[in-house]
Amino acid sequence: MANDEADNMTVVPIPGEDNEEERQRIRKSNDRDQKMERQGKQSRHNRGYDQAADGVSTAPEIVRVVDE
């Protein structure tokens, strides 16, 4: 890899890696979601989680069927 390409890359933590920055990010997201829930709003992040946890699924609406 050329040096100029390496200079433009962003270092990100490995998924699932335990570090304080990741824990703080998750905590902030959870706090924001809980605040919205107390206000009677649903965050985009949590939409559908309750149905998934309860095993309730909604079938997608079929708009049209195409025979290719």
Buried (B, 14 or more C-beta within 10 A) or exposed (E): EEEEEEEEEEEEEEEEEEEEEBEEEEEEEEEEBEEBEEEEEBBEEBEEEEEEEEEEEEEEEEEEEEEE
